[in-house]
C-alpha cells in the first residue's frame, strides 16, 4: 500500500524536532526505571499514557509517597492543555471519519500539534490535512516510544545505588527553562517555585498542586495587567 503524499510530508516536517523527542523519551525511560518501576510497566505506561510531562509528574509524586489518586489528579491537570489543542485543531480534522477520531485524539502531542498547524499555513484539502496530521503525529509517537525503550534498557543497566531519581527534576527544568520568554511565564514559574518550597511540609504532596494553582494565577494576573496597559484609553 502506498503512503499518502501528505502523510510523508507531515512525517518529514517533524525531522528537525525528532532528536529532542528521542532524548526526552530516553530520559523519561531512565527516570521510570531508576524510580523502581518494572521495565514492562514503564513501557506500558509510555504507550498507554503517552504524555511525557504528566508521566514524570505522576512518577515524581508516586516515588515521594503520594497516594495514587493525587498522582492521577496531577497528571490530569497537566494534560488539560490537550483540551485546548483539540478545540483548536478540530476544524482542520473535520474530514476524518468517526472511527478515526479516537486514534487522532490518542496521537495528539505538543510537537505534533505545533508541526501540524505550521503545515496548515499552506493551502491543503480537508482530507490532506488529516493525512498531514497523522504523518506529524506518527513521527513523534514512533520516536518517543523508541526513546523511551532505549532509556528503559539503559536504565536497567545502571546500578540502583546511583539514585538517578533526580533526572526527573532535571528533565522538568529542561522542559520549563526554554519556555520562559515573557514576564507572565516568568511570574508563573517564580510563583510556582516559591509556593512549592513553602508548601513542601503539607501532607500528600498537596504543595505541588498548590504550586500549580499559584503559577497559573500569577501568570494570568500578569497577562491581565499587561493587556490593560496595552489597551487604548477610552475618550472622555
N, C-alpha and C positions, 0 to 999 in steps of 0.2 A: 504494500500500500504506500503510495507516495504522500509524503507530508505536505500539508498546505503551505504555500509560499509565505503567508503571513505568520504562521507558526514558527517557521525558520527565522523570519525577520525578527520576531519578538525574542526568540532564543538568542540570536546573535547580538541583539541590542544590549543584552544583560552581561555580555562577556566582561566588560570593564569592572563590574561590581562583584563578579564571582570570587576573586581571590579573598576579598573581605568577608564574604559569606562563608567561604570554606574555613577561614581562620576562626571566625566566631563560632561556627559549628564544632570545630575541633576543641576549642576552649570549653565549650559547653559540655562536650563529651568527657573531657578530662575532669571537669568540675564534678559532674554527676558521679563518676566512678570514685573520685577522691573523697566524696562525701559518704561513701559506703553503699551506693546503690548498685545492685547486681547488674552485670553487663546487659542481660536480656531486657531487664526492666528499663534501663536507661535508653536503650534503642527503641523500645516500645513507646516510651514517653515522648521521644523525639518525633516518632511517626504520628502518634495519636494527637498530641497536643500541638506540635508544630508551631511554637511561638517562643523564640529564644528568651526574650526578656521575662516573660511570665514563668517559663520553666526554671530559670535561675532564681527568680524571686521566691517561687514556691519551694525550691530546693534549699535556699538560704533559711527560710522560716522552719522547714522541717528539720534541718540539721541543728537548728538552735533550740529545738524542743517545743516549738509551737504546735498547737493542735492542727489536725489536717483541715478542719473547717476554715481556720484562719488562713492557711496557705492557699486553699481554693479561692477564698474571697479575694485575697491579694492578687491572684492570677487573673481573676475575672475583672477586677478594677483596672489592671494594667492593659487588659485586652479590650477595654471599652473603645479604644481608638479605632478598632476594626469596624465598629458600627458606623462611625463617621466615614471611613473608607468605603464601606458598602453603599451608603447613601450617595456618595459622590460618584461612584463608578457604575451604578445600576443602569443609568440611562444608556451607557455605552454598550452594555451587555444585554440589551432588551431582546436581541435576536436569538439568544440561547434558548434551546428547548428546556422545558421544566425539568426533565430528567438530568440535565447537565448542571443545574444550579447548585445542588449540594457539592459537587466537585469544584465548581468555581468559588464557592464560599470557603471550602476547605483550603484551597491553594492560595487564598489571599494572604499577602505578606507586605511588609513595609516596602521592600525593594521592588517586589513585583508590581505593586500598586503604582509606585512612583515611575517606574520604567514604562508601564503601560500608558499612563497618562501622557508621558513625554511623547510616545509614539502616536497618540491620538491628536497631536498638534498638526499632523498632516492629514489630508483627506483619506478616509477609509470607509468602505462599505460596512453595513451593520454586521454581516457575517465575518468579514475580515477583522473587525475589532475583537470579536470573540476569539478567533484563532490567534491573534496577536497577543491577547491577554494570556491565553493558555501557553503560548511559547515563552513569554516572560516568566510566568509562574512556574512552569516546568523546569526552566533553567535554575531558578532559585531553589526550588524544592529538592531537586536532584543533588545540587551542590551542597545544600545544608545537610542532607542525610549522609552524603559521603564524608563531609567534615565531621559530623557527629560520630559516625562509625570509626573514623580514624582516631578521634580523640578518645573514644572508649577503649580501643585497642591499645593506644599509647598509655592511657591512664591505668589500665590493668597491669602494665609492666613497671609502673612507678611504685616504689616501696611505700607502704602505708604510713611509715614514720616520717615521711616528707611533709605531711599535713598540707596538702595543696588546696584546702578549702578556701584559702584566701584568693584563689583565682576567680572565684565568683565575684568578690568585691572588685578586683582589678578589671574584670570584664565589664561590670556596670560603669566603672569610671571611664573605660574606653568608649562605651556607648554614649554616655552623657556629655563628656567633655566637648566633642565636636559640635554638639547641638546648641551650646551656649553662645549665641550670636547676637542677642539683643538684651535690653535691660529687663524685659519681662521674664525671659527664661533664666537670666542670672538671678533675679529676685526669687523665682520659684526654687531654683537649686539651693540658694542660701537658706531660705525659709525651711525647706525640707530637711536640709542637713542639720541646722541648729535644732529643729524640733526632734529629729531622730536621736540626737545626742541627749537632749534634756529629758526626753520621754523614755529613754532606754530602760529604766528600772520598772516600767509598767509590766504587769503580767501578760502572758500570751502574746508577747511581742506586739502589743497594740500600738506601741510607739511608731512602728513603721507605717501603719495605716494613718495615724495622726500626722506623720511627716508628709505623706502623700496629700492629705487634705490641706495641710498648711501650704505646701508648694503650689497646689492648684489655686488656692485662694490668693496667695501673694502674686502669682503670675497674672491672674485675672484683674486684680486691683491695679497693678502697674499698667497693664494694657488699657484699662478704662481711663486711667489718668492721662496716659499718652494720647488716647483718642480725643479726650476732652480738650487738650492743649492744641491739637491739630485742627479741630473743627473751627470754622469761621465764626466770628462773633455775629450775633443777630443784630440787625439795625434797630436802633432805638426810635 
